[in-house]
Amino acid sequence: MPDLPNVCVLSDPDHLARAAAELFIRSAQAAIQDRGSFSVMLSGGSTPTTLYRLLAEPDNAAQIFWKQVHVFWGDERCVPPDHPDSNYRLAHETLLGRVPLPPHHIHRIPAEHAPAEAAAHYEADLVAYLRAAAPGHLRLFDLTLLGLGEDGHTASLFPGSRALKETSRLVTANLIPSRNEWRVTLTVPALNYLSDQILFLVSGADKADVLNRVLCGPFDPAALPAQAIRPLSGRVMWLVDAQAAKVLPPISL
C-alpha cells in the first residue's frame, strides 16, 4: 500500500479546522518575521468556514499582525460580491470583516464583470503584487488553501474543463458545462509555480472515495484535477477528517 506522509487525519471537522488554524497562524507569523508580509490564498466551500470563524476569534486573531497580511482567492463564481454564492462574501462575513485587515490588502476577484474581463483584471493584480514583493521572494502565496470536490475538482478546475489546458495564463475564465455556469479560476501553472505551501482541507464521508482516488489511484488529472496540483518547489499537505479518510490505506506519520 502507498505511504502517505503528507496526509494528517483529524478525528472530526472541528479538530481539522483547529489544526488548520494553528498552521495558518504559524505560517503568518513566520512569513511576517522573515519578510514583513504574509500572503494567503483563500478557498470557498463549506469546509473552510469553521477555519475562518476560528481565526476571527479574539485569542487567535491577536496572534496575527493583520496589517501585514494580503488576501487572495483561488477562484470565484461569476456573481457580485454580495451574492450568497460569493466566495468573497463568505470570507468577509466569517473572517475579513472581523479582523483589522486593511481594505487595500484584500485582493478579490472582480467577478461581477464579464468572466474574461474579471480574469484579466485579477491576473493584473497578481502580477503587480508579485513585482512589488520582497526581493528574491518568487512565490506569490505563502499559504494556499484548497478544497476537493466529489468529482475531483479543486479551485474551479473541473474535470475535462478548458481551464485544465491553459498553460500561459495565471487566471482564466472557465465554463463549467455540468453546472451551466462560468467561474474565474487560477490555472494549474499559477497554483504550482506561485504557491510555497498548499494545504488541502477535506471533510466528510462523501469525499472518501474521491480522496482515495486522488491520493492512491492512477495519475489522471484530466479526470481528477486535484492530482495536477504539484508545486514546483513548494509543499503540499492534506488535512482530512476521519470520515474523509475512511478508505485510505494506513498512513505512516
C-alpha positions in Angstrom: 0.0 0.0 0.0 1.2 3.6 -0.7 2.8 5.6 2.1 1.0 9.0 2.6 3.4 11.1 4.8 1.8 14.4 3.7 -1.7 13.4 5.0 -2.8 14.3 8.5 -6.0 12.7 9.7 -8.0 14.5 12.4 -10.9 13.0 14.3 -13.6 15.3 13.1 -14.3 18.6 11.3 -13.8 20.7 14.4 -10.3 19.3 15.1 -9.5 19.6 11.4 -10.4 23.3 11.5 -8.3 23.8 14.7 -5.3 22.2 13.1 -5.7 24.3 10.0 -6.0 27.5 12.2 -2.8 26.6 14.0 -0.9 26.1 10.7 -2.3 29.3 9.3 -1.2 31.3 12.4 2.3 29.7 12.3 2.7 30.4 8.6 1.6 34.0 9.0 4.0 34.6 11.9 6.9 33.1 10.1 6.4 35.0 6.8 5.9 38.3 8.6 9.0 37.7 10.7 11.1 36.8 7.6 9.8 39.3 5.0 7.4 41.6 6.7 4.3 40.3 5.0 2.1 37.2 4.6 0.1 36.4 1.5 -2.6 33.8 1.7 -5.0 32.3 -1.0 -8.4 31.5 0.5 -10.8 28.9 -0.8 -14.6 28.8 -0.9 -16.9 26.0 0.1 -18.2 24.8 3.4 -15.1 23.1 4.9 -13.0 26.3 5.5 -15.9 28.2 7.0 -15.1 26.9 10.5 -11.5 27.7 10.0 -12.3 31.4 9.1 -14.5 31.7 12.2 -11.8 30.3 14.4 -9.2 32.7 13.0 -11.6 35.6 13.8 -11.8 34.7 17.5 -10.0 37.3 19.6 -7.3 34.9 21.0 -6.4 33.7 17.5 -6.8 37.0 15.7 -4.4 38.6 18.2 -1.6 36.3 17.1 -1.5 37.7 13.6 -0.3 41.2 12.6 -3.2 41.7 10.1 -1.8 44.9 8.8 0.9 42.9 7.1 -1.5 40.3 5.6 -2.6 40.2 2.0 -5.6 38.0 1.0 -6.3 36.5 -2.4 -8.7 33.8 -3.8 -8.1 30.8 -5.9 -11.4 31.0 -7.7 -14.8 32.8 -7.7 -18.3 32.2 -9.0 -19.3 34.9 -11.5 -21.6 36.8 -9.1 -21.5 40.1 -7.4 -19.5 40.3 -4.1 -22.7 40.5 -2.0 -24.2 37.4 -3.6 -24.9 34.4 -1.3 -22.7 32.2 -3.6 -19.7 34.5 -3.5 -16.5 33.1 -2.0 -15.5 36.7 -1.1 -18.7 37.2 0.8 -18.2 34.0 2.8 -14.7 35.0 3.8 -15.7 38.6 4.6 -18.6 37.6 6.8 -16.7 35.0 8.7 -13.2 36.5 8.9 -12.1 39.5 6.9 -14.8 41.9 8.3 -13.9 40.9 11.8 -10.1 41.5 11.9 -8.1 44.7 11.4 -7.1 43.9 7.8 -6.5 47.0 5.6 -9.1 47.1 2.8 -6.5 47.5 0.1 -4.9 44.3 1.2 -8.0 42.4 0.1 -7.4 41.3 -3.5 -10.8 39.9 -4.5 -11.7 38.6 -7.9 -14.0 41.3 -9.6 -16.4 38.6 -10.7 -19.3 41.0 -11.2 -17.7 41.8 -14.5 -17.8 39.6 -17.6 -15.8 36.4 -16.9 -12.9 37.1 -19.3 -12.6 40.7 -18.1 -12.7 39.6 -14.4 -9.9 37.1 -15.1 -7.7 39.7 -16.9 -8.2 42.2 -14.0 -7.3 39.7 -11.4 -4.3 38.4 -13.2 -3.0 42.0 -13.5 -3.5 42.4 -9.7 -1.5 39.2 -9.1 1.4 40.3 -11.4 1.5 43.8 -9.8 1.7 42.3 -6.3 4.4 39.8 -7.3 6.5 42.6 -8.8 6.2 44.6 -5.6 7.0 41.6 -3.3 10.2 41.3 -1.2 13.3 40.9 -3.4 14.1 37.3 -4.0 10.7 36.1 -3.0 9.5 34.1 -6.0 6.3 32.7 -4.5 3.1 34.8 -4.5 1.3 32.8 -1.9 2.9 31.9 1.4 -0.1 29.6 2.1 -2.7 28.3 -0.5 -5.9 26.8 0.8 -7.7 24.4 -1.4 -10.6 22.0 -1.2 -11.7 18.9 -3.0 -15.0 18.3 -4.8 -16.7 15.0 -5.0 -15.8 15.0 -8.7 -12.1 15.6 -8.0 -12.1 19.3 -8.8 -10.2 21.9 -6.9 -10.5 25.7 -7.1 -12.7 25.9 -10.2 -10.6 23.4 -12.2 -13.3 20.9 -13.1 -12.8 17.5 -14.9 -12.5 17.9 -18.6 -12.8 21.7 -18.5 -10.9 24.0 -20.8 -9.0 25.7 -17.9 -7.0 22.5 -17.3 -5.3 23.0 -20.7 -4.3 26.6 -20.0 -0.5 27.0 -19.8 0.2 30.7 -20.5 -2.2 32.5 -18.1 -2.3 32.8 -14.3 -6.1 33.3 -14.3 -8.7 32.2 -16.7 -12.5 32.2 -17.1 -13.8 28.7 -17.1 -17.2 27.5 -18.3 -18.5 24.5 -16.2 -20.8 22.6 -18.6 -22.1 20.3 -15.9 -23.3 23.3 -13.9 -24.0 25.6 -16.8 -22.1 28.4 -15.1 -18.9 30.5 -15.5 -16.2 30.6 -12.9 -12.9 32.6 -12.7 -10.0 30.4 -11.5 -6.3 30.3 -11.1 -4.7 27.9 -13.5 -2.7 24.8 -12.8 0.6 26.6 -13.6 -0.3 29.5 -11.4 -1.0 27.3 -8.4 2.1 25.1 -8.9 4.5 28.0 -9.6 3.3 30.6 -7.2 2.5 28.6 -4.1 5.0 28.0 -1.3 2.8 25.8 0.8 -0.5 24.2 -0.3 -3.0 23.0 2.2 -5.9 20.8 1.1 -8.8 20.7 3.6 -11.1 17.7 3.1 -14.0 16.7 5.3 -16.9 14.3 5.2 -17.7 10.7 4.2 -18.9 12.0 0.8 -15.3 12.8 0.0 -13.8 9.4 1.0 -13.9 7.7 -2.4 -12.6 10.7 -4.4 -9.8 11.4 -1.8 -8.6 7.8 -2.1 -8.6 8.1 -5.9 -6.7 11.3 -5.9 -4.1 10.2 -3.5 -3.8 6.5 -4.3 -5.2 6.0 -7.8 -3.7 6.3 -11.2 -2.5 9.7 -12.3 -5.2 11.2 -14.4 -5.5 15.0 -13.8 -8.0 15.4 -16.7 -10.4 13.3 -14.7 -9.1 14.3 -11.2 -7.8 17.9 -11.5 -6.7 17.9 -7.8 -3.9 15.5 -8.9 -2.4 18.2 -11.1 -1.6 20.3 -8.1 2.1 19.6 -7.6 4.0 22.8 -6.7 7.3 23.3 -8.4 9.3 23.7 -5.2 6.7 24.1 -2.5 5.0 21.7 -0.2 1.6 20.0 -0.2 -0.2 18.9 2.9 -3.6 17.3 3.3 -5.7 17.8 6.4 -8.6 15.4 6.4 -11.1 14.2 8.9 -11.6 10.6 9.8 -14.7 10.2 7.7 -13.0 11.5 4.6 -10.0 9.2 5.3 -12.0 6.1 6.0 -11.0 4.2 2.8 -7.4 5.4 2.7 -4.6 2.9 3.3 -2.8 3.1 6.7 -0.8 6.3 7.0 2.7 6.4 8.3 3.2 9.5 10.4 
